[in-house]
Amino acid sequence: MVDTKPLAHELICEIPGVRIYADGSVDRSAHDQVFPTASADPDWAVHGAVSKDVMIDSITGIWVRIYLPQSAKCSSQICGESNEDGCLPIVVYFHGGGFIVASAASSFAHDICCKMSAKLNVIVVSVDYRLAPEHRLPAAFDDAFSALKWLQLQAAKGKAASEKEPWLAAYGDYQQCFLMGQSSGATMVHHIALRCSTEDMFPLQIRGLILEVPFFGGLERTYSELKFGNTYVDGVLQMKLSDDFWAFSLPVGADRSHRYADFSSSDAPDLALFQLPPSLLILGGRDPYYDRAIQYVEALKRGGHGVTVLEYPEKDHAINFPEVEGDMENAYTKLKIFLSLA
């Protein structure tokens, strides 16, 4: 009998920017070439917002990139003056990347967050969480929740001013907090919202959830996966890439029926048992995961939760909302409406 077990040094999976070997080792040497990074920007001039990086957990290495809009009416050396227009809502953002690639410093995430901060007049807190397969789920979920608990501590009235993050202390409205994510980041919004609903988050109040092309999975292929999944992303068949993302981000031994991937699985919680804020889902009609997103919308409705769907029929999984080509101003307007009504 021929032994088909891979050798320890054998490459068993290659995801754009990441090579995974049979012994569990991971090579990320090409990651930043595939996903270029951008530094935090202290200058208003580029997008009308400034940004900076703040370490929130030195043990896990979790940090956030905070964006402050020019409407805060202060210099790049933030002076701590009160904002004449009142406190700014806080959008907590989770980047996409199948739980395996990209970061809060990736250029695509940085540009979106910077522009959102400026155009929506909000503070954006973009979370850099640990990635699989070095840190499999629920590590990313735990890191996202830790970031929200850090925000909760920032909001505590008894916290000394010297211990508070100055931009948030001067301008942030902790009672107007929104969770937003793209692709796997949207999946994180779902899981973190459930967790927050069972925890005491006071005085932090999460008013709304924004899920852009959420990345859910399951064992059986859906119609949209079969119809639109035979396209290529960076040279990799999309459904093959999707399967690899789940295979190396889920807990060892789990498959796509796991509740982290499939919100409707037998071990997934019943959404009707949770108190959730209103949700806005941004969907592409040609996204392979469209059917799963619609199933999620129906599950939210059955659970008694408010949900709004913004659909782009000709778009696929790469929308990068609200920077939608040909619809950018309208997209920002709709997002402003959701932020004001949620």
WODA-V450958 format. One record per run of one state. SS is the DSSP state (alpha for helix, beta for strand, coil for the rest). FROM is the first residue (numbers start at 0). LEN is the number of residues. If there is no record, write none. Layout:
# WODA-V450958
ss=SS from=FROM len=LEN
ss=SS from=FROM len=LEN
This chain:
# WODA-V450958
ss=coil from=0 len=10
ss=beta from=10 len=5
ss=coil from=15 len=2
ss=beta from=17 len=4
ss=coil from=21 len=4
ss=beta from=25 len=2
ss=coil from=27 len=3
ss=alpha from=30 len=4
ss=coil from=34 len=2
ss=beta from=36 len=1
ss=coil from=37 len=11
ss=beta from=48 len=9
ss=coil from=57 len=4
ss=beta from=61 len=8
ss=alpha from=69 len=3
ss=coil from=72 len=15
ss=beta from=87 len=7
ss=coil from=94 len=11
ss=beta from=105 len=1
ss=alpha from=106 len=14
ss=coil from=120 len=2
ss=beta from=122 len=6
ss=coil from=128 len=10
ss=alpha from=138 len=17
ss=coil from=155 len=5
ss=alpha from=160 len=3
ss=coil from=163 len=2
ss=alpha from=165 len=6
ss=beta from=171 len=11
ss=coil from=182 len=1
ss=alpha from=183 len=14
ss=coil from=197 len=8
ss=beta from=205 len=7
ss=coil from=212 len=10
ss=alpha from=222 len=6
ss=coil from=228 len=3
ss=beta from=231 len=2
ss=coil from=233 len=2
ss=beta from=235 len=2
ss=alpha from=237 len=12
ss=coil from=249 len=21
ss=alpha from=270 len=3
ss=coil from=273 len=4
ss=beta from=277 len=7
ss=coil from=284 len=5
ss=alpha from=289 len=13
ss=coil from=302 len=4
ss=beta from=306 len=6
ss=coil from=312 len=15
ss=alpha from=327 len=14
ss=coil from=341 len=1
